[in-house]
Amino acid sequence: APPRPAMSEAYFPVGPGLGPEENFLSLEDILMSQEKLPGRVEAAVPRLAAVLGKGAGAGQSDGVPEGSKVEIPLWLAKGLYDNKRRTLSVELPKIYKEGWRTVFSADANVVDLHKMGPYYYGFGSQLLNFDNPENPEIAQTILQTFIGRFRRIMDSSQNAYNEDTSALVARLDELERALFRAGQKGLNDFQCWEKGQASQITASSLVQNYRKRKFTDMDG
Amino acid sequence: QDRQAWAALQREPLHCTARFRAGCGRSDATSRPSAPRRAGPGLMGRGVSVLEREVCPSPAPVREGAWPRSAAAPIGGAGRRRALGTRARFPARSALLAVPVPPPPPRVPMFGERAAELVRGLHRAADGHLPAFNEDGIRQVLEEMKALYEQNQADVNEAKSGRSDLIRTIKFRHCALLRNRRCVVAYLYDRLLRIRALRWEYGSVLPSDLRFHMSADETEWFNQYKKSLATYMRSLGGEEGLDLTQDMKPPKSLYIEVRCLKDHGEFEIEDGTTILLKKNSQHFLPRWKCEQLIRQGVLEHVLS
């Protein structure tokens, strides 16, 4: 039987940034910064009520009054925020607050991080950009959660060969899933080498969908 | 400014009611920028007024007789004064429920949502596959950017002539513009990375489906990239150059056994002989001639 084609080996996407810096070109960081967080308008913003979901009953060009609670994407929060909180103040989403932090410290392995917004680590790191007095605790929780869960991810990714892994990755957040995939790739490459298939030329994985079509003549 | 407007209105109550009834629904911001808009009693005034009554914190002092009783309370944010003389005498709640409240206006999409959809669609194509170029999506994002830019230009002019509170609105739209730009640039860049991978993993001639997935500019980019790569490879290793896209896996022998996965017609090898590549036929061929066909899925490398 032909060996399973490898993942694309020439496609190197821009990965997410580390810590409080995003990578401008990273698709993952863009999707992560699309996630919303709660905030409060500190000074009225004229004419944009409809866009912020406050347009009910009023007209399309009413302003958002001071004091309104809003849910805005992270990119907007970062753009409008300043140290003196003149336009916007942000709140922590509940999974980064005290209550959930205790849950994480009790046992990080049982939490479904995919459901809690699939970019738990990335989004949490971005929250550190807003000066919140709880920032050191948040950072500590994120780190400890990762440490607590990492071992299981590494083990399962190194031992699940040729099986359906959907149950294993269901409760992982995106960063953990990337780690899992890297582990699987390592495992598959090693098995391939052990079987003596390392020198076998394989079909490009990018070709799979286009199998049925005709190919034109090759040039030189 | 508010007080003056109210004072002026008080002097001509009947005129005002008529004017407001006619003018309700339009935002005539230029003449009286901070005057509240009022709903006439004939429109959804009643339904809204009750809500407003609950929202407005403190009633204005009552002045009986100066204002027609049917005038509704003003719509506006916290802190606005209610119409003088209307100690609210609203119909009973049950009567209100009978009045149909029109559906809320259609949800205005938040800025940047279409751009995020663009990125999401590309991200979903896993493992470097190249989906079709989302021309519609790009066009919509560019239209949104154009609208934002024009609105901001207008608001900047207004801000210069006094309305400094528009600064925040302008900043808001500017963030959205930057966001849209980022999404579009990242989208285009990631696609180029996938197209580049195609050259290395597949070959220099792409199947027609893939070619249809690329925009004209991307095709141009691919051709230029091919040329750059070919020039570079020719400059290596002496006269013949060096094909870097070959031998991606360490070669163990000069000749390899291959099986044909689909009909591919005739195939010529160095000594002039032609081989017919028919489905399921097996051949012993030079590795360097087969590598590309294997990667394209025409042949299969059989290990002995």
Interface residues (C-beta under 8 A of the other chain):
Chain A: P2 M7 S8 E9 A10 Y11 F12 P13 V14 F24 L25 S26 L27 E28 I30 L31 Q34 A43 A44 V45 P46 R47 L48 A50 V51 L52 G53 G55 A56 G57 A58 G59 Q60 S61 D62 G63 P65 E66 G67 P73 W75 L76 G79 L80 T87 G196 Q197 A198 S199 Q200 I201 T202 A203 S204 S205 L206 V207 Q208 N209 Y210 R211 R213 K214 F215 T216 D217 M218 D219
Chain B: G25 R26 S27 A29 R37 V48 L51 I75 G77 A78 P104 P105 R107 V108 M110 F111 G112 A116 V119 R120 L122 H123 D127 G128 H129 L130 D155 R163 D165 L166 R168 T169 K171 F172 H174 C175 A176 L178 R179 R182 C183 V185 A186 Y187 Y189 D190 L193 R194 R196 A197 L198 R199 W200 E201 Y202 G203 S204 V205 P207 S208 D209 L210 M248 K249 P250 P251 K252 I256 H264 R287 C290 E291 Q292 I294 R295 Q296 G297 V298 E300 H301 L303
